[in-house]
Amino acid sequence: MAVPIYQDSGVYAATDATSTLNVYFPATVNSGDILLLRVLIARNATFSALLGWTLESQGTASNQVGVVLYSKRANGSETGYVTVEADLTFLMVGRIDRYSGCVATGAYIEGLDTNIGYSDADVIVPDLVTTGAERLAVLIIALEDNVAPTSYPAGWNEVYNVQDTTGDDSSLVLCTQNAPNNDTLTGGVAEVPFSDYYGCFVLALIPASGEDALTAQNILAGAVAISQPTLGHIHITGCLELFI
């Protein structure tokens, strides 16, 4: 069993004044790869389901930003792009990230938590709880401006930090680190130069041959509880916390 690996990403997708966004797959997608697709829209929009994808989490903050995270286990035939649709027409940005070395069947994500809000110069990064070994911790940030974070909570390694000037501008950020085994990775703040609206996801990817890490707790004698993925928590900074 080894920690999953970030491989690459599709191109930064951005469009203005539209309700659809074409987000391109990475150049190479292999069977069994895990794909994570995040999209931000510059209003409190709701996103539609995508055929073949799992909608892991979505939410809004005030009337200014909406974010969504989709995932899928690839079959190796993914090429071109996937079209994401929202119910409002504003700036939309997104990107697909590809990971290898993840569990081949069943749940591949654990500990997903989401924070959406107004940065006030700080993006609030939630804690991440893992229930097994050799997890890859993933931090995904989308900002409604072309502003680059200047620091992250301890341990996070920046994979990319890219900005775009389409429409009202935007930024997409990805960080990773090896998660602690069966423990909590404490959150904190990612500092940005000035205030803006953002969406932030943290999660752990489960490694290959790690299926038994999700079946460790006996609920009844002779029975095993199999954990199912959930949408986790969504925190709206400065607002009510939602549990879904």
Buried (B, 14 or more C-beta within 10 A) or exposed (E): BEBBBBBBBBEBBBBEEBBEBBBBBBEEBEEBBBBBBBBBBBBBBBBBEBEEBBBBBBBBBBEBBBBBBBBBBBEEEBEEBBEBBBEEBBBBBBBBBBBBBBBEEBBBBBBBBBBBBBBBBBBBBBBBBBBBBBBBBBBBBBBBBBBBBEEBBEBBEBBEBBBBEBBEBBBBBBBBBBBBEEEEBEBBBBBBEEEBBBBBBBBBBBBBEBBEBBEEEEEEEEEEEEBEBBBBBBBBBEEEEEEE
